[in-house]
Each structure stands twice: as C-alpha cells, then as structure tokens.
C-alpha cells in the first residue's frame, strides 16, 4: 500500500513543476493557533550568538519581536529573503530535547528509551518525560522511526484503515545508513551510494500530549513536492511558507484549498536523485518549509516516520 502510493506520487512529480500551496480559509484560526505551540525555554544573551545556517525557527508566521522574546527565544532581523528565521532557538539551549538510553538491536532494527532533558516547558501542556523509540529497517529502501509515550497508549493510524507490510528480519542489503547521537537525541538517514542526507532530525524534538514537533535539515537546492491534498496547476512547493494539513469537504475543482484528504508526505528532488518522508499521523498539523529546514507540527498522535530512498526520477 505504502509503496504503491509513493510510486504514484513519484511518477507525477517527475512530470510536473512548480507551485505554491495556499491554505483553506476555514482552517485559518486553527493554523494560527497550532503554529505557536513552541517551547518557552529562556535564552541568555550569549546563547543568541548562532550562525545563520544553524538557526532553528522558534516562532511562527507573523511573529513580532516582543512575542518572540516573551517565549524565551532569540530575535535578530536578517535581510536575506526569508532564508534565515528572525526568531530562533539559542545556541546554548542544550537543556532541550531528549537523551537516548538502552539502545539495543532487535530482529528488525533497534529500540531504546528517550528521556526528557531538563524540566521541559509547560506551555500548552507538559512535555512527556519518557518516550519509546523503535527503528524498523523495513526494506532495502525504507526505514521507519516510531516514537511514542513509553507509559501510555496514544492514538495512531489503525492498520485496519491503512494496512502496512512489516519486516520480519533486517534486509540483507541496505541502500541507506542510520546514525544517531544519544544526548541530545538526533538521528540521520543517509543514502549510501552518494552520502546525501535523506532525513536529519535535529535536537528540537518536542513531544506533548497535544503538540509534537520534529525538524529535518534539507538541501537548499532541493525541489519539494507533496503535502496535500489540494488541486494545483503546479506542484513544487514554495519555501518560507507554512502549509496546514486540515481535511475539508471541498470539491477538487476548487484550486489551492484543502480538499478531502490529508497527506503528510513529501518528495524531494536533489541533483537528479529523489527521496521522501511520510509522517503517519492523522491529526491536523502545520508543516513549515524553509530554505534549509522542514518541520512537522501535529497536534496529537505519535511520531511514526517513514523515510524513502529512491535512486532517480526517470
């Protein structure tokens, strides 16, 4: 099922070019509300000295300096066409995210426990203190990273609704490599043939009851497609934009508005090669696409991430 869906999307991507998605007007209040669910950890003056290329967005579309600083974030205006976030996390914010322990090898990948670093924040709910990490090496080209509450069951997309194949053992040959750091926890999936990054989680992982956030670095030269459902004349997504996934009962003949479905899945084309990622999460969410970062911000559920390695688009 998953391979069929992504194959069809990949075929369409290879033949269609650029587009900017606009959000469904009826979801504007929801979009503005969900976009501000960010940690309010306070940054010192020295921690705000961060190289532009390493700044992680700590705000939301339209945030002003006063609002940014009140959240404990750093603010510095940069006139580079929107490539660098003006409201960003401080460089010494090492008391954020999670640390990994007990990482063990399983018959299909790895498993471990993630523990919150520091006290977290209480903005829009407490951070969940302990998470369960599972890494599944599904096929030679697909890896699945699942993160959920270690103590309580949470809503996830039922397999009775979307059936998915499961590996029973690790593949004999892998076309990707999975690496990680323990504290703060980060991971990266890279293509073995050329060393290109397919998904690189940074240390700003946030996991609350009604707000999750994961960010990956992306190539500035990548063309990004997906994140629907909407009717478009062109398909490549505009960067420095937040796309709200909020299914609505609108006919497909209406352009540039959310339609019946929600597909938190994207494909990127970089230097003639392709890769993609899908967050299997049915909750409403914002997806912020920057020039060098992409962030998923669902308002519930779990992190159930599939990363796909493709050879080329031909």
BAPA-306544 format. One record per residue (C-alpha): x, y, z; residue in one letter; residue number from 1. Coordinates in pm, 1 decimal, decimal comma. Layout:
{{X; Y; Z}; a; NUM}
...
***
This chain:
{{0,0; 0,0; 0,0}; x; 1}
{{270,3; 249,2; 100,2}; x; 2}
{{494,9; 159,3; -192,2}; x; 3}
{{202,9; 194,3; -436,3}; x; 4}
{{107,8; 539,2; -305,8}; x; 5}
{{459,2; 679,8; -307,9}; x; 6}
{{531,2; 531,5; -651,5}; x; 7}
{{227,4; 708,8; -798,8}; x; 8}
{{327,9; 1037,3; -637,7}; x; 9}
{{685,9; 997,7; -761,3}; x; 10}
{{564,1; 946,3; -1117,1}; x; 11}
{{357,5; 1265,8; -1101,5}; x; 12}
{{645,8; 1462,4; -953,0}; x; 13}
{{875,0; 1367,9; -1241,2}; x; 14}
{{643,6; 1530,3; -1494,7}; x; 15}
{{510,5; 1839,8; -1315,4}; x; 16}
{{678,7; 2159,9; -1197,1}; x; 17}
{{649,6; 2443,6; -952,2}; x; 18}
{{354,5; 2555,8; -734,9}; x; 19}
{{267,9; 2738,9; -417,6}; x; 20}
{{2,4; 2585,4; -195,0}; x; 21}
{{-245,1; 2811,0; -15,6}; x; 22}
{{-438,5; 2700,2; 291,7}; x; 23}
{{-809,9; 2650,9; 319,5}; x; 24}
{{-960,2; 2971,7; 458,9}; x; 25}
{{-1178,4; 2781,4; 704,0}; x; 26}
{{-866,6; 2648,1; 876,9}; x; 27}
{{-700,8; 2987,0; 932,9}; x; 28}
{{-788,3; 3007,7; 1301,9}; x; 29}
{{-664,7; 2653,7; 1354,1}; x; 30}
{{-345,4; 2728,7; 1160,2}; x; 31}
{{-260,5; 3039,1; 1359,9}; x; 32}
{{-327,1; 2862,1; 1687,3}; x; 33}
{{-127,8; 2547,6; 1618,6}; x; 34}
{{168,7; 2734,5; 1478,4}; x; 35}
{{251,9; 2897,8; 1811,9}; x; 36}
{{281,1; 2580,2; 2017,3}; x; 37}
{{653,6; 2621,2; 2081,4}; x; 38}
{{864,7; 2579,2; 2394,0}; x; 39}
{{929,3; 2888,1; 2607,0}; x; 40}
{{1274,9; 2796,6; 2735,6}; x; 41}
{{1462,5; 3117,3; 2812,6}; x; 42}
{{1782,9; 3202,2; 2628,4}; x; 43}
{{2072,0; 3408,0; 2765,1}; x; 44}
{{2229,4; 3688,4; 2563,9}; x; 45}
{{2537,8; 3477,8; 2489,3}; x; 46}
{{2329,6; 3185,2; 2364,5}; x; 47}
{{2184,5; 3400,7; 2086,5}; x; 48}
{{2517,6; 3407,0; 1901,7}; x; 49}
{{2425,3; 3141,0; 1645,2}; x; 50}
{{2547,0; 3112,5; 1287,5}; x; 51}
{{2266,7; 3189,2; 1041,9}; x; 52}
{{2297,1; 2846,8; 879,0}; x; 53}
{{2235,4; 2676,6; 1215,7}; x; 54}
{{1937,9; 2879,9; 1337,4}; x; 55}
{{1625,7; 2674,4; 1413,3}; x; 56}
{{1291,7; 2851,2; 1382,4}; x; 57}
{{1136,0; 2922,4; 1724,2}; x; 58}
{{844,3; 3131,5; 1605,2}; x; 59}
{{554,2; 3121,5; 1363,5}; x; 60}
{{445,2; 3317,6; 1059,4}; x; 61}
{{394,5; 3683,7; 1153,0}; x; 62}
{{553,9; 3671,2; 1499,2}; x; 63}
{{690,5; 4004,8; 1623,6}; x; 64}
{{999,9; 4070,6; 1834,0}; x; 65}
{{807,8; 4115,7; 2160,7}; x; 66}
{{623,2; 3788,9; 2113,0}; x; 67}
{{943,0; 3606,8; 2024,8}; x; 68}
{{1132,3; 3731,8; 2329,8}; x; 69}
{{840,2; 3656,7; 2561,6}; x; 70}
{{869,3; 3293,3; 2453,1}; x; 71}
{{1233,7; 3285,6; 2561,9}; x; 72}
{{1361,7; 3275,5; 2205,9}; x; 73}
{{1627,9; 3486,7; 2032,7}; x; 74}
{{1548,1; 3761,3; 1781,7}; x; 75}
{{1769,9; 3906,7; 1510,3}; x; 76}
{{1645,1; 4053,3; 1181,9}; x; 77}
{{1828,8; 3926,1; 874,5}; x; 78}
{{1750,5; 4061,8; 528,2}; x; 79}
{{1823,8; 3753,3; 317,4}; x; 80}
{{1490,2; 3695,6; 152,7}; x; 81}
{{1347,1; 3486,6; 434,4}; x; 82}
{{1614,9; 3216,4; 433,2}; x; 83}
{{1706,6; 3273,6; 799,0}; x; 84}
{{1444,6; 3274,2; 1078,8}; x; 85}
{{1438,6; 3600,2; 1275,7}; x; 86}
{{1301,1; 3423,0; 1582,7}; x; 87}
{{1523,6; 3126,1; 1667,4}; x; 88}
{{1644,8; 2896,1; 1943,3}; x; 89}
{{1957,7; 2994,6; 2135,2}; x; 90}
{{2279,2; 2809,2; 2061,6}; x; 91}
{{2335,8; 2702,9; 2421,7}; x; 92}
{{1987,4; 2559,1; 2464,1}; x; 93}
{{2126,6; 2215,0; 2545,1}; x; 94}
{{1855,7; 2154,3; 2805,2}; x; 95}
{{1606,2; 2079,2; 2531,2}; x; 96}
{{1502,9; 1761,2; 2359,7}; x; 97}
{{1560,1; 1407,2; 2482,2}; x; 98}
{{1850,0; 1177,2; 2567,2}; x; 99}
{{1867,6; 818,2; 2445,0}; x; 100}
{{1948,6; 520,1; 2665,1}; x; 101}
{{1924,5; 143,5; 2642,6}; x; 102}
{{1957,9; 130,2; 2264,1}; x; 103}
{{1951,7; -237,1; 2169,6}; x; 104}
{{1944,3; -426,6; 1843,4}; x; 105}
{{1624,9; -612,8; 1755,5}; x; 106}
{{1537,9; -863,4; 1484,3}; x; 107}
{{1412,5; -578,5; 1263,5}; x; 108}
{{1619,0; -278,3; 1377,3}; x; 109}
{{1670,7; -104,2; 1711,3}; x; 110}
{{1479,9; 6,2; 2020,6}; x; 111}
{{1555,1; 239,8; 2309,5}; x; 112}
{{1417,6; 483,5; 2565,4}; x; 113}
{{1413,9; 863,1; 2528,0}; x; 114}
{{1416,5; 1069,3; 2847,9}; x; 115}
{{1336,0; 1440,0; 2862,6}; x; 116}
{{1639,6; 1661,5; 2922,0}; x; 117}
{{1578,6; 1912,4; 3199,8}; x; 118}
{{1231,3; 2009,9; 3313,6}; x; 119}
{{1095,6; 2096,1; 2969,6}; x; 120}
{{821,1; 2356,6; 2945,7}; x; 121}
{{456,8; 2383,3; 3048,5}; x; 122}
{{348,8; 2592,3; 2751,3}; x; 123}
{{42,0; 2417,8; 2606,4}; x; 124}
{{95,7; 2121,1; 2836,1}; x; 125}
{{381,6; 1936,2; 2996,1}; x; 126}
{{641,6; 1754,6; 2791,7}; x; 127}
{{604,1; 1377,8; 2810,3}; x; 128}
{{904,7; 1272,5; 3013,6}; x; 129}
{{974,9; 925,2; 2875,8}; x; 130}
{{928,2; 804,1; 2520,3}; x; 131}
{{974,0; 471,6; 2347,5}; x; 132}
{{1190,0; 468,5; 2033,6}; x; 133}
{{1164,1; 193,9; 1772,3}; x; 134}
{{1359,9; 182,8; 1447,3}; x; 135}
{{1245,3; -62,3; 1181,3}; x; 136}
{{1463,5; -141,5; 879,7}; x; 137}
{{1157,9; -223,9; 671,3}; x; 138}
{{1318,1; -280,9; 328,7}; x; 139}
{{1640,0; -203,3; 146,8}; x; 140}
{{1498,1; 142,9; 68,4}; x; 141}
{{1251,7; 217,0; 353,2}; x; 142}
{{1323,6; 289,1; 719,9}; x; 143}
{{1060,2; 356,1; 983,6}; x; 144}
{{1122,3; 555,1; 1304,5}; x; 145}
{{843,1; 534,1; 1562,9}; x; 146}
{{836,3; 746,1; 1880,9}; x; 147}
{{552,0; 731,4; 2130,5}; x; 148}
{{473,0; 760,6; 2501,7}; x; 149}
{{660,7; 485,7; 2688,0}; x; 150}
{{393,4; 459,2; 2959,0}; x; 151}
{{57,0; 521,6; 2792,7}; x; 152}
{{-106,1; 418,5; 2467,6}; x; 153}
{{-170,5; 703,3; 2224,6}; x; 154}
{{-381,0; 736,9; 1912,8}; x; 155}
{{-214,2; 618,2; 1594,9}; x; 156}
{{-346,1; 543,0; 1249,1}; x; 157}
{{-503,6; 192,9; 1267,4}; x; 158}
{{-364,5; -66,1; 1030,2}; x; 159}
{{-722,9; -172,0; 960,8}; x; 160}
{{-757,5; 164,6; 786,9}; x; 161}
{{-414,5; 176,1; 619,4}; x; 162}
{{-258,9; -172,1; 600,5}; x; 163}
{{120,5; -176,1; 606,6}; x; 164}
{{369,2; -456,4; 545,5}; x; 165}
{{614,7; -529,0; 826,8}; x; 166}
{{965,8; -665,1; 811,8}; x; 167}
{{1026,8; -993,5; 992,3}; x; 168}
{{1404,6; -958,3; 977,1}; x; 169}
{{1656,4; -695,7; 872,7}; x; 170}
{{1720,5; -678,3; 497,4}; x; 171}
{{2041,5; -838,4; 372,2}; x; 172}
{{2126,2; -524,3; 175,7}; x; 173}
{{2057,6; -165,0; 280,3}; x; 174}
{{2080,1; 135,5; 47,4}; x; 175}
{{2076,2; 377,0; 340,8}; x; 176}
{{2257,7; 422,5; 671,4}; x; 177}
{{2102,9; 512,7; 1007,2}; x; 178}
{{2318,4; 701,0; 1260,9}; x; 179}
{{2228,1; 873,3; 1586,3}; x; 180}
{{2358,6; 1072,4; 1880,8}; x; 181}
{{2247,7; 992,5; 2234,4}; x; 182}
{{2226,8; 1331,8; 2408,2}; x; 183}
{{2056,7; 1533,3; 2290,5}; x; 184}
{{1899,3; 1265,9; 2073,6}; x; 185}
{{1926,4; 1322,3; 1699,5}; x; 186}
{{1941,8; 1087,0; 1404,6}; x; 187}
{{2021,3; 1094,3; 1036,3}; x; 188}
{{1933,5; 869,2; 743,7}; x; 189}
{{2179,3; 894,7; 454,1}; x; 190}
{{2197,5; 732,9; 111,5}; x; 191}
{{2498,0; 500,2; 99,0}; x; 192}
{{2575,3; 546,7; -269,5}; x; 193}
{{2644,0; 921,7; -251,0}; x; 194}
{{2629,0; 1006,8; 121,6}; x; 195}
{{2340,5; 1251,4; 77,0}; x; 196}
{{2117,4; 1314,1; 376,9}; x; 197}
{{1761,2; 1184,7; 341,3}; x; 198}
{{1633,5; 1290,4; 683,8}; x; 199}
{{1827,9; 1462,0; 962,0}; x; 200}
{{1641,0; 1512,6; 1288,4}; x; 201}
{{1775,3; 1799,8; 1497,9}; x; 202}
{{1766,2; 1826,8; 1878,1}; x; 203}
{{1447,6; 2036,1; 1895,0}; x; 204}
{{1223,9; 1728,6; 1930,9}; x; 205}
{{908,6; 1823,8; 2124,9}; x; 206}
{{653,0; 1567,3; 2242,8}; x; 207}
{{349,6; 1685,3; 2441,7}; x; 208}
{{2,0; 1541,6; 2469,8}; x; 209}
{{-141,4; 1782,3; 2212,3}; x; 210}
{{165,5; 1910,1; 2033,1}; x; 211}
{{453,8; 1732,0; 1860,2}; x; 212}
{{740,1; 1881,3; 1661,9}; x; 213}
{{1017,9; 1727,1; 1453,5}; x; 214}
{{1254,2; 1916,2; 1224,1}; x; 215}
{{1482,8; 1790,1; 949,1}; x; 216}
{{1755,9; 1973,5; 764,6}; x; 217}
{{1708,7; 1986,9; 387,1}; x; 218}
{{1926,1; 2077,7; 90,6}; x; 219}
{{1873,6; 2439,8; -16,9}; x; 220}
{{1875,9; 2325,4; -380,7}; x; 221}
{{1604,6; 2063,7; -330,2}; x; 222}
{{1266,6; 2082,0; -502,6}; x; 223}
{{991,4; 1973,8; -261,1}; x; 224}
{{659,6; 1817,3; -366,8}; x; 225}
{{357,3; 1681,6; -181,9}; x; 226}
{{191,6; 1793,0; 143,6}; x; 227}
{{-164,6; 1782,8; 14,3}; x; 228}
{{-444,5; 1734,1; -58,0}; x; 229}
{{-517,0; 2024,2; -292,6}; x; 230}
{{-576,4; 2088,3; -661,3}; x; 231}
{{-279,5; 2269,2; -817,1}; x; 232}
{{-158,7; 2369,4; -1160,0}; x; 233}
{{199,8; 2328,6; -1049,0}; x; 234}
{{345,9; 2106,8; -781,6}; x; 235}
{{681,5; 2228,9; -643,2}; x; 236}
{{618,7; 2389,4; -303,8}; x; 237}
{{733,1; 2742,0; -218,8}; x; 238}
{{978,1; 2765,4; 70,3}; x; 239}
{{945,9; 3001,3; 367,3}; x; 240}
{{582,2; 2903,2; 395,9}; x; 241}
{{362,7; 2709,2; 639,1}; x; 242}
{{127,1; 2450,8; 488,9}; x; 243}
{{-169,1; 2349,6; 702,4}; x; 244}
{{-299,6; 1994,3; 659,0}; x; 245}
{{-664,4; 2011,1; 756,5}; x; 246}
{{-904,4; 1797,4; 555,3}; x; 247}
{{-1214,7; 1980,1; 433,1}; x; 248}
{{-1521,7; 1882,0; 234,0}; x; 249}
{{-1436,4; 2088,0; -71,6}; x; 250}
{{-1470,1; 1973,0; -433,6}; x; 251}
{{-1150,0; 1901,7; -625,5}; x; 252}
{{-1234,7; 2161,2; -890,0}; x; 253}
{{-1150,1; 2431,7; -632,9}; x; 254}
{{-788,8; 2536,1; -668,8}; x; 255}
{{-534,4; 2594,4; -391,9}; x; 256}
{{-753,9; 2490,0; -98,5}; x; 257}
{{-751,8; 2186,8; 129,7}; x; 258}
{{-972,0; 1908,4; -5,5}; x; 259}
{{-1099,7; 1574,8; 127,2}; x; 260}
{{-774,6; 1415,9; 242,1}; x; 261}
{{-462,0; 1495,5; 437,2}; x; 262}
{{-126,5; 1359,7; 320,0}; x; 263}
{{174,0; 1448,4; 541,7}; x; 264}
{{415,2; 1316,6; 281,3}; x; 265}
{{672,7; 1486,8; 64,5}; x; 266}
{{924,6; 1400,3; -205,7}; x; 267}
{{1241,9; 1597,0; -271,5}; x; 268}
{{1446,7; 1607,1; -589,6}; x; 269}
{{1815,4; 1691,4; -539,0}; x; 270}
{{2076,0; 1674,0; -815,1}; x; 271}
{{1882,2; 1413,1; -1012,2}; x; 272}
{{1809,2; 1184,6; -715,0}; x; 273}
{{1492,2; 1154,5; -512,0}; x; 274}
{{1390,7; 1073,2; -155,5}; x; 275}
{{1082,3; 1124,3; 56,6}; x; 276}
{{935,8; 1108,0; 405,0}; x; 277}
{{588,5; 1047,0; 542,1}; x; 278}
{{461,8; 1118,5; 892,4}; x; 279}
{{187,4; 862,3; 952,9}; x; 280}
{{-28,5; 1089,8; 1167,1}; x; 281}
{{-396,8; 1170,5; 1111,4}; x; 282}
{{-411,2; 1479,1; 1334,8}; x; 283}
{{-426,6; 1830,9; 1197,6}; x; 284}
{{-82,3; 1980,5; 1154,9}; x; 285}
{{129,9; 2261,3; 1020,6}; x; 286}
{{427,8; 2178,1; 802,6}; x; 287}
{{676,9; 2463,5; 780,4}; x; 288}
{{904,0; 2454,2; 476,8}; x; 289}
{{1211,5; 2675,9; 500,0}; x; 290}
{{1506,6; 2708,1; 266,6}; x; 291}
{{1712,2; 2457,1; 465,8}; x; 292}
{{1467,3; 2301,0; 715,6}; x; 293}
{{1130,0; 2128,4; 716,4}; x; 294}
{{921,7; 2095,0; 1034,8}; x; 295}
{{616,6; 1880,7; 1110,1}; x; 296}
{{390,0; 2019,3; 1387,5}; x; 297}
{{94,1; 1784,3; 1451,4}; x; 298}
{{-144,7; 1848,5; 1740,6}; x; 299}
{{-153,0; 1493,7; 1874,4}; x; 300}
{{-88,2; 1128,7; 1797,8}; x; 301}
{{259,9; 983,9; 1766,7}; x; 302}
{{571,1; 1024,9; 1555,8}; x; 303}
{{553,5; 744,0; 1301,7}; x; 304}
{{801,0; 845,3; 1035,3}; x; 305}
{{878,0; 659,1; 713,6}; x; 306}
{{1182,3; 767,0; 512,0}; x; 307}
{{1208,7; 651,1; 149,4}; x; 308}
{{1524,3; 626,2; -56,3}; x; 309}
{{1481,8; 647,8; -433,7}; x; 310}
{{1756,5; 608,6; -691,5}; x; 311}
{{1641,0; 859,4; -953,1}; x; 312}
{{1334,6; 1002,5; -1120,7}; x; 313}
{{1336,7; 862,4; -1469,0}; x; 314}
***
